């Protein structure tokens, strides 16, 4: 049986999307924003939707 820790270290795949829709924090890979252009667009969408605070937990 796979442990929760081993499971959390797996990569996001299409087969895991159902589980991630129920628990988006289940895979560490789902919590990483390493595409700078995508991250910038996500933040701009957040701002356009009325968001005004962002906390960067990377470093």
Number of C-alpha atoms within 10 A of each C-alpha: 3 6 7 10 11 9 12 15 12 14 12 15 10 8 8 13 12 10 12 16 10 9 10 13 13 20 21 15 14 15 10 9 13 8 8 9 10 11 12 12 11 13 16 13 12 14 13 10 9 9 11 9 8 9 5 5 5 6 3
